[in-house]
Amino acid sequence: MFEPARFLRLARAQWAEQWRSWAWFLGVGIIVHFVVLALLLFSGDNGHRSFHAAAQIGIFYAGLFITGTVFAGRYFNGMARRESAGLLLMRPASTFEKWLLALLVVVVAYPLAYALAFQVCNLPAALYAGGKVAADIAAGAEDTRPYMADWGRYEPVFPWQVFESRGAFLNVVLWLGTLQGFALLGSVYFRTMPFLKTIVAGFVLMLLLIFASVFGGDPDVFLSWWTPGTRERATEGLVPILIPLAWFAVPALTWLASLFALRERQVA
């Protein structure tokens, strides 16, 4: 089922075939980030003052969740065409090896590549914003007094600085893994127009979750379960067991379902 040598050959073949499209994907993402940062920095006379640490972190994670999900949905992009789907499925590797490579590329490699690409945009923007705020303070502008008390928040930040606990990191990993697994599942399961059908299915699922959260009690307990202080609010019955079980089960099931869907395509 799994042979390391065969898996490495599959990884090399996938890299040789896809590295250009992956580079283009990151390149377009960098351009979009530059446009977003330019709009933020140069919106009005004091747009640079809004580019503090919280804004940098917010832009990073918004971009990671959006592009990470799209990248996952595009990983098996060739499945939508009968000719390329046949070539992908006939590669000399087991279904598990193809799925495992997708998991490593989507969940591990892409977030790391995105973090590096993001800093290409963020570092110059943060340095520019910090320099402009420093110049405003040096000029003695009256409206810069609030910024003098918290000057450090204008320094360039890195993604891991937002994790005040292991729970916060786990929260991001599980949310992102669920979205990526769902996108990958849709790209393999739907044989025609997979991208559009996955979006529709995700929208319907989101509506169902919204209704469930409205009528099922306090949704904040589940959504922020890994945030320090939340678990102390829910100690009744099996809640402390069921909520973390659901957090781990949902992403695991989406990725497991994508493995079975890929196996069905392989057999068919």
Protein Blocks (a to p, Z undefined) as FASTA:
>chain_A
ZZfklmmmmmmmmmmmmmmmmmmmmmmmmmmmmmmmmmmmmgojklmmmmcfklmmmmmm
mmmmmmmmmmmmmmmmmmmpmklmmmmmmpccdfklmmmmmmmmmmmmmmmmmmmmmmmm
mmmmmmmmmmmmmmmmmnopaklmmmmmmmmlmpccdfklmmmbfklmmmmmmmmmmmmm
mmmmmmmmpmghkllmmmmmmmmmmmmmmmmmmmnojfklmmmmmpghklmmmmghjllm
mmmmmmmmmmmmmmmmmmmmmmmmmmZZ
